[in-house]
Amino acid sequence: MTDSALAAAYDARAAEYIDRLGDIAQMETADRALIAAWRDATDGPLLDAGSGPGHWTAFLSDEHHEACGIDLSAQFVASAKGRHPGIRFEVGSLREMPYPDDAFGGVLAWYSLIHTAPDDLPEMIDELARVLRPGGSILIGYFDGSSRVPFAHAVAPAYFWSAEELTRMLAGAGLDAVGSERRERAPREPSTRAHGAIIATRRPPSPAT
């Protein structure tokens, strides 16, 4: 699916999505705990890559961290700006982001890579790695399952991934996995598909030879 088609799909359902899943209080306790621990262990500015309505971006922004968000959906970005006026949000693609190299100490990609076609995902991970400082950390949330298998997501086609496959893909972008988790969904959660998350750090540049 192209970026423009994906943006249109989310724009069309933005109001529904924001109502059901646009507030941090609606997020699973375990997810909040994981992201808070990652945030608190990460130095420097943070990027919420695929920020949606901006609730996770606001969660990342505290007295120790400056956070900003980027998302394809203009409707999501407009809502995020209205609800979180002190935080920078912009419309843009994760394939080519408007940030300099090494701009962030941490990048959160929370379920924002799920619609990316498998053949395109390495390029997108390379772009996320580009804006991450050496030693910086990335946290990815995804649907855990057999890698590259598509399924009918409520908004647009999506793909399952495994920690093993993502670890290999991250390594190709200069990112070393340092932790992962998997859990089944609780009955009250909006999705029934198993959750996965992986944390990786960017390697320092190789010494000049």
CORLIN-V678796 format. One record per helix or strand of 3 or more residues. SS is the DSSP state (A for helix, B for strand). FROM is the first residue (numbers start at 1). LEN is the number of residues. If there is no record, write none. Layout:
BEGIN
ss->[SS SS]
from->[FROM FROM]
len->[LEN LEN]
END
This chain:
BEGIN
ss->[A A A A B A B A B B A B A B B]
from->[3 14 24 29 46 55 67 74 88 104 118 132 163 175 195]
len->[10 8 3 12 4 6 5 10 4 7 13 13 10 9 8]
END
